[in-house]
Amino acid sequence: MSTRLTGDETALWKAAARVLDANWTGTATAASPGLYPHQWSWDSAFISMGLARHRRDRAEAELLTLFRGQWADGMLPHIVFNTSLARHAFFPGPELWRSERQPSAPRGVHTSGLTQPPLHALAALRLHECATDGESSRAFLARLYPLLTAQHRYLAHARDLGGNGLIAICHPWESGLDNSPAWDRPLGA
């Protein structure tokens, strides 16, 4: 399905593409290089959808790079740290999380210990829907599918805290709305 863009929509699309291009680190896209210089789970899912028609190669890389941070138990962390940056480039950084001390954390990849809602299967579907090469797209999905399955199994088993089939968040930052004023009152901020 093809949709024609108006002049204003085309200008907006081009401006958005310029931001995504400018924020590319070589392996992932920084949501905001100054404020958020690392790779965030939710942001990467949305970024990959934004790149689906513009830069398919980078859309796939965005998700695959993120899943390098997946823990052995299937948990996909909300931050994968860019180790080429100074350790103090963001707080709380890898020195606070110390994920390397966790047995199920990936070796050589510094991550947070929190997760976020699973938008990644939706992102993979969007990439597939926008694909111009079906065979290549199916190969990408075949590579990503076991990682997505592990993520959903983790959430279904480790995060069903009430035993009622509902996935729980254990920290406000796991909501995907970590800087939302909605958390100010409950946290006494």
Steps between C-alpha positions, in 0.01 A plus 500: 500500500642836402390834639587829335634761737407866486776758472496566875504127577793448263692781670426349841604152382830639364567690823435186706731297274774762550469467878520120482803524271675756722442291814636175352797380708618232260312222678179663626318832515534726803157640580665825610882494483545749784227387738459133405825390333448125540253256346155485661271206440175685424676768300672237287169329424346827384818608320510174304141560389596850391793363304299220337460678165791741527791271596398136525856393583513731799148407610611138528831596663311709757310196627785251469737731689242542775452123531878456551416626849237233564565297813510118497163489679344698212487838675558782252647792694367851468853637439794353307798721578729632229840403639682744272362788711646623826360306794349819643320591174168406657375437851420238606765339284650152489693557824170524688331205329804267509315256278822307442454359852171334405535139381242536222630834366683491166878501514673808361178702471412746776128540562251620755314247710152621406282417204222680310176398329555271200450713190771315309279237335281782370814671367609179327156466343517860376840434342358193327196693373730766351744250347571507128696173513282229653775239519738733685219610731409141586868427575508799736181384672641149536805648673293723730215260580679290767613820674147639501367167626752501786401857588131413516567181698700702753214746540236225525694305762712748697266797489161340564536591866135450588459174308213653304658527155574870535857617454622724782750783494726509805632855463351817344774509235369170366179668388666669203387826657797541730508881500124539523362737766244227570767338721579815702225459760533122557877538537476811717700707253 
